[in-house]
Amino acid sequence: MKIQGTAIAGTLESNDVLITLSPSSNNKVEIDLSSIVKKQFGDQIEEIVREMLEEFNIEEGNIKIQDMGALDCTIKARIETAILRLKEGK
């Protein structure tokens, strides 16, 4: 599935994450991660994102992640919400 349109989920509050999904111009998945814990957990966060994209068959799009120290379950929930919003056209 290609990401068409834009969807946002989450906030920039402490212990949360803001996820923005948008179309890609180069026919692949691009992950832009900014995180206050990127040095320690950046690879783990990217792995979680890739797993969620695979689960929802997302093969193309831009994924912007602005992490403020969110737990894994929060990251997964925010990604799922953004994907569902895309599918619903919100």
N, C-alpha and C positions, 0 to 999 in steps of 0.2 A: 504494500500500500504506500502511496505517495502522500505526503502531508500537503493538503491544499487548504489554504486559509490559515488563520492564526488562532491559537487558543492559549490561554494563560490560566495557571492554577497556582495557588499558594500566596504567600506574602513575604515581605522582607523583615518580618519580626524575628526576634531571637528564637533559635531552635526550630525554624521553619525553612522552607525553600520556595523560591519563585521559579516556576517552570514556564518557558515560552516555547511553543512549537510553531514553526513557520515553514513555508516552502523552501526547497533548496534549488539553487541555480545550477548545480553541477551533478545532479543525479546520484547523490550518495548521502549518507547520514553524516552530518557534521555536529559534533558536540562541543559547545562553548561553555566551559566550566569555570566559574569563579566561586571560591569558597574560602571561608575563614579557616577551614581545616584542610585545605587542598594538599598541603605538604604531607600530612599524616594519612589522609583518607581519600585523596583525589582518585587514585586508581580504583579503589573500592566503589566510589560513587559512580565512576564511568562504567564499571562492570554492571552495577545495578541498572543503570540507564539502558545499557545495551540489552540486558536480559529482558527488561520490560518492553523495549521496542521489538525484540524478537517475538515475545509472547503475543503482541498485537499485530505482528506481520508488517511493521513499519520498516521500509527499505530505503526510503528517501525523505530527507527533510533536515531542517536546522533545529537543533535542540539547545536552547540557552538555559543554563542552570545557574541560579544565583543562590548559593547555599549559605545559610546563617547558622550552621551547626545542627541540621536536621538529622534525626535518626533514620535508619534505613527504611523502616516501615512508613515514615512520613514521605520520604522521597518517592517510594513506590506508589503511595496513594495519590500524591500530587501529579505524577506522570500519568497514572491511570485516569484521573479526573480530566486532565488536559486532552488526552486522546479521546475520551468519551465526549467531551465538548466539541471536538473537531467533527466527530461522527454525527453528532446531533445538530451541527451547524450553529453552535452558540458562540 
